[in-house]
């Protein structure tokens, strides 16, 4: 089954900013929503253009300065108020609902419309892509819930209500995509995806109830693999292809599209804040932002369940000894950007929104091929 771009709106926008314009944060807060749309609309090729346009609108929704809100005296626009602010609440609800609906329409027309529509059906995709897809759903739902919680708190909503609003947001966004999958012949509604989404939302809620903090954060990194262009012959020897051609067909050739679709490139991380788990007497001796991170990835995947595919009626299966599918486990260091102290609300907001990105650092890899590798610099 063909992988599709991640629907996570927060991930998509910030990955776009990070990959194409590393200096975007120096001026993004002074742009209007219309400027952002025009700026990013030029960056993505093919079908990602429409999706990115929608993502920019979403960012505008969650950037309070775009609304011209009146704030309580002495309260910065990006700070959390002590009391419930109706104006902030209704702006957030209205804009969020409009953008959620617009995003669904754009996603359907730019991706699902190309495939036949069927009756609602399910699909058992457990084990597909070495379960990278399931780890992705788990991570996505946590990120959406976490950001939704912060958005709800920005309105002055009580913490308890903000928790459940965040869960509804994370599950709702993912459910929208699952329902679309259910009507598409190419995919299908996946109960395994729903399970992973539920675990992601529960991971957020459990930490909030236990610590009133997210000591364990979920993060993402991606590298750009180099695929071999050596010829791969069909099983009857009459046709020729290559691993690179197969990867381009599956995952796309550009860095941005690869970031969203290439499971061989992605690594998902559980990043634990060490300082948060130390006894009080030891905390002043340890860096509050230093994390230890545990990563999961997989490689040599050129099909959902196996490395056999068809091109123009010809069947290809690359050398299984050379392209054996395997899993990767990582140990690394990371930085919790939300623990970096700053007096600037704008910088604090930017650091918080980037906190789903794993910071590049040395990493130790152990994989199911029985190999141990050290990466001096891994992202």
C-alpha positions in Angstrom: 0.0 0.0 0.0 1.3 3.4 -1.0 2.3 5.7 1.9 0.6 9.0 1.9 1.8 12.4 3.3 1.4 12.9 7.0 -1.8 14.8 7.7 -0.5 16.3 10.9 -0.9 20.0 10.3 1.6 21.2 12.9 4.3 18.8 11.7 3.8 19.7 8.1 4.1 23.4 8.7 7.1 23.4 10.9 8.9 20.8 8.8 8.3 23.0 5.8 9.8 26.0 7.6 12.8 24.0 8.9 13.7 22.4 5.6 13.3 25.4 3.3 13.9 28.5 5.4 15.9 28.1 8.5 15.8 31.9 9.1 12.0 32.1 8.9 11.7 32.7 12.6 13.5 36.1 12.3 10.5 37.6 10.5 7.5 35.2 10.5 5.8 37.0 13.4 5.7 40.2 11.4 3.9 38.7 8.4 0.2 38.7 7.9 -1.6 35.4 7.2 -1.9 36.4 3.5 1.9 37.0 3.3 2.6 33.5 4.8 0.3 31.9 2.3 2.0 33.6 -0.6 5.5 32.8 0.9 5.0 29.1 1.4 2.8 28.5 -1.6 5.9 28.8 -3.8 7.9 26.2 -2.0 6.2 22.8 -2.4 5.8 21.0 -5.7 3.0 18.8 -7.0 0.1 18.1 -4.6 1.8 19.4 -1.5 1.1 23.0 -2.7 -2.5 23.0 -1.7 -1.8 21.3 1.6 0.9 23.8 2.5 -1.5 26.7 1.7 -3.9 25.2 4.2 -1.2 24.7 6.8 -0.2 28.3 6.6 -3.8 29.3 7.4 -3.7 27.0 10.3 -0.6 28.7 11.6 -2.3 32.0 11.2 -5.1 30.7 13.4 -2.8 29.8 16.2 -0.7 33.0 16.0 -2.7 35.4 18.2 -1.0 38.5 16.9 -2.9 38.0 13.6 -6.2 38.6 15.2 -5.6 42.0 16.7 -6.9 40.8 20.1 -7.4 43.2 23.0 -5.6 41.8 26.0 -5.9 42.4 29.7 -3.6 45.2 30.9 0.0 44.0 31.4 -0.6 40.7 29.6 1.4 39.9 26.4 -0.5 38.6 23.5 1.3 35.2 23.7 1.0 34.7 27.5 -1.6 32.6 29.2 -4.2 34.7 31.1 -5.3 33.8 34.7 -9.0 34.1 33.8 -11.1 32.9 30.9 -11.0 35.2 27.9 -14.2 34.9 25.8 -12.8 36.8 22.9 -9.8 34.5 22.6 -12.0 31.5 23.0 -14.4 32.3 20.2 -11.7 33.4 17.9 -9.9 30.1 18.4 -13.0 28.0 18.1 -14.3 29.8 15.0 -10.9 29.9 13.2 -10.1 26.3 14.2 -13.4 25.0 12.9 -13.2 26.8 9.6 -9.6 25.7 9.1 -10.3 22.1 10.1 -13.1 22.0 7.5 -11.0 23.7 4.8 -8.1 21.4 5.5 -10.4 18.3 5.1 -11.7 19.6 1.8 -8.2 20.5 0.5 -6.8 17.1 1.7 -9.6 15.2 0.0 -9.3 17.1 -3.3 -5.5 17.1 -3.5 -4.9 13.5 -2.4 -8.0 11.2 -2.2 -9.8 12.4 -5.3 -7.3 10.7 -7.6 -8.4 7.3 -6.4 -11.8 5.5 -6.8 -14.4 6.1 -4.1 -16.0 3.0 -2.6 -18.3 2.0 0.2 -16.9 2.5 3.7 -14.5 -0.4 4.4 -11.8 -1.3 6.8 -8.2 -2.5 6.2 -5.9 -4.5 8.5 -2.5 -2.8 8.1 -0.9 -4.2 11.2 2.8 -4.8 10.6 2.8 -2.7 7.4 5.9 -0.6 7.0 7.5 -2.3 10.0 4.8 -0.5 12.1 6.4 2.9 11.3 3.0 4.1 10.4 1.6 3.2 13.8 4.4 4.9 15.6 3.7 7.9 13.4 0.0 7.9 14.4 1.0 7.6 18.0 3.4 10.6 17.7 1.0 12.7 15.6 -1.8 12.4 18.0 0.4 13.3 21.0 1.7 16.4 19.2 -1.8 17.5 18.2 -3.1 17.0 21.7 -0.1 18.8 23.3 -0.4 21.8 21.0 -4.2 21.8 21.3 -3.8 21.9 25.1 -1.5 24.9 24.9 -3.9 26.6 22.5 -6.8 26.0 25.0 -4.8 27.3 27.9 -4.1 30.5 25.8 -7.8 31.3 26.0 -7.6 31.1 29.8 -9.5 27.8 29.9 -9.2 25.8 33.1 -6.5 23.1 33.0 -9.0 20.2 33.4 -11.2 21.5 30.5 -8.1 22.2 28.4 -7.0 18.6 28.8 -10.2 17.1 27.4 -10.4 19.7 24.6 -6.8 18.7 23.6 -7.8 15.0 23.5 -10.8 15.8 21.4 -8.7 17.8 19.0 -6.0 15.2 18.6 -8.4 12.3 18.1 -10.7 14.4 15.9 -8.0 15.4 13.5 -6.8 11.8 13.1 -10.4 10.5 12.8 -11.1 12.8 9.9 -8.2 11.2 7.9 -9.3 7.7 8.9 -12.8 8.3 7.6 -11.4 9.5 4.3 -9.2 6.4 4.2 -12.4 4.3 4.7 -14.0 5.6 1.6 -10.9 5.3 -0.6 -10.3 2.2 -2.6 -6.5 2.7 -2.2 -6.7 2.5 1.6 -9.3 1.7 4.2 -10.3 2.6 7.8 -7.8 1.1 10.1 -8.7 0.0 13.6 -4.9 -0.3 14.3 -4.5 3.3 13.4 -7.3 4.2 15.8 -5.6 2.2 18.5 -2.3 4.1 17.9 -4.2 7.4 18.0 -5.8 6.5 21.3 -2.5 5.6 22.8 -1.0 8.9 21.7 -3.8 10.9 23.2 -3.6 8.7 26.4 0.1 9.3 26.6 -0.6 13.0 26.7 -3.4 12.7 29.2 -1.6 10.3 31.5 1.4 12.6 31.9 -0.9 15.6 32.4 -2.7 13.8 35.2 0.4 12.4 36.8 2.8 15.3 36.6 0.9 18.3 35.2 3.7 18.3 32.7 5.0 16.4 29.6 8.2 15.1 30.9 8.3 12.6 28.1 8.0 14.2 24.7 7.6 12.6 21.3 9.8 14.0 18.5 10.6 13.4 14.9 13.7 13.5 12.7 14.4 12.6 9.1 17.5 12.1 7.0 17.8 12.0 3.2 18.7 8.4 2.1 20.8 7.7 -0.9 19.2 4.9 -3.0 21.1 2.8 -5.5 20.4 3.3 -9.2 21.9 -0.1 -10.1 19.6 -2.1 -12.3 17.1 -4.5 -10.8 15.6 -7.0 -13.3 12.1 -8.3 -13.2 11.5 -11.9 -12.2 11.2 -12.9 -15.9 14.3 -10.9 -16.8 12.4 -8.9 -19.5 12.2 -5.5 -17.7 14.5 -3.4 -15.7 14.1 -0.9 -12.8 16.1 0.2 -9.8 15.8 0.8 -6.1 16.1 4.6 -6.7 13.2 4.5 -9.2 11.1 2.5 -6.8 11.9 4.8 -3.9 11.1 7.9 -6.0 7.7 6.3 -7.1 6.9 5.5 -3.5 8.3 8.4 -1.5 8.9 11.2 -4.0 12.3 12.6 -5.0 12.4 16.0 -3.2 13.4 16.5 0.4 10.1 17.9 1.6 8.0 15.1 0.1 10.5 12.6 1.4 10.2 14.0 4.9 6.5 13.2 5.0 6.4 9.9 3.1 9.7 8.1 3.3 9.6 5.6 6.2 13.2 4.7 5.5 14.2 8.3 6.3 12.1 8.9 9.4 13.0 8.3 13.1 10.6 8.7 15.9 11.9 9.6 19.4 10.8 9.4 23.0 12.7 12.3 24.6 12.9 12.2 28.4 13.7 15.3 30.4 16.3 14.1 32.9 16.0 17.1 35.2 12.3 16.4 35.8 13.0 13.0 37.3 15.8 14.1 39.7 15.2 14.6 43.4 14.9 18.3 44.4 18.3 18.4 46.1 20.0 17.4 42.8 18.1 19.5 40.3 20.2 22.7 40.8 23.3 20.7 39.7 21.8 19.5 36.4 20.9 21.2 33.1 17.1 21.6 33.0 16.9 21.4 29.2 19.0 18.2 28.7 17.1 15.1 27.6 18.0 11.5 26.8 16.2 10.2 23.7 15.3 6.7 22.5 14.6 6.4 18.8 12.9 3.9 16.5 13.3 3.6 12.7 13.3 1.0 10.0 15.1 0.6 6.7 15.1 -1.1 3.3 11.4 -0.9 2.9 10.2 -0.7 -0.7 6.7 -2.0 -0.1 4.2 -2.1 2.7 4.6 -5.8 3.7 7.4 -7.0 1.4 9.9 -5.7 -1.2 8.0 -7.0 -4.2 6.3 -4.6 -6.6 4.9 -4.3 -10.1 5.8 -1.8 -12.9 3.8 -2.0 -16.2 2.9 -5.6 -15.5 6.5 -6.7 -14.6 7.2 -8.0 -11.1 10.4 -7.0 -9.3 12.0 -8.4 -6.2 15.4 -7.1 -5.3 18.1 -9.3 -3.8 16.7 -10.1 -0.3 20.1 -10.6 1.1 21.2 -7.1 0.1 17.9 -5.4 0.8 16.7 -7.2 3.9 14.1 -5.2 5.8 15.2 -4.3 9.3 14.4 -2.2 12.4 16.7 0.3 14.1 16.9 1.4 17.7 18.7 4.5 18.8 20.1 6.1 22.0 20.9 9.8 21.8 20.8 13.2 23.6 18.2 15.9 22.9 17.2 19.3 24.1 13.8 20.2 25.6 13.3 23.6 24.0 10.4 24.4 26.4 12.9 24.3 29.3 15.1 27.0 27.9 14.4 30.1 30.0 13.7 33.4 28.1 12.0 36.6 29.0 10.7 37.0 25.4 7.1 35.5 25.0 7.7 35.4 21.2 10.9 33.4 21.5 9.2 31.1 24.1 6.3 30.6 21.7 8.7 29.7 18.8 10.8 27.3 20.9 7.6 25.6 22.1 6.3 25.2 18.6 9.6 23.7 17.4 9.8 21.2 20.3 8.6 18.3 18.2 11.9 18.3 16.3 14.7 16.1 17.6 17.8 18.1 17.9 20.8 16.7 15.9 23.2 14.9 18.2 25.5 11.9 18.3 23.6 8.6 18.4 24.2 4.9 19.1 22.3 2.5 16.8 21.4 -1.1 17.4 19.5 -2.9 14.6 17.9 -6.2 13.9 20.7 -7.1 11.5 22.8 -7.6 14.6 24.9 -4.5 13.9 25.9 -1.7 16.3 26.7 1.7 14.7 27.8 5.1 16.1 26.5 8.2 14.3 28.6 11.3 15.2 25.9 13.6 14.0 22.3 12.3 13.4 19.1 14.1 12.7 
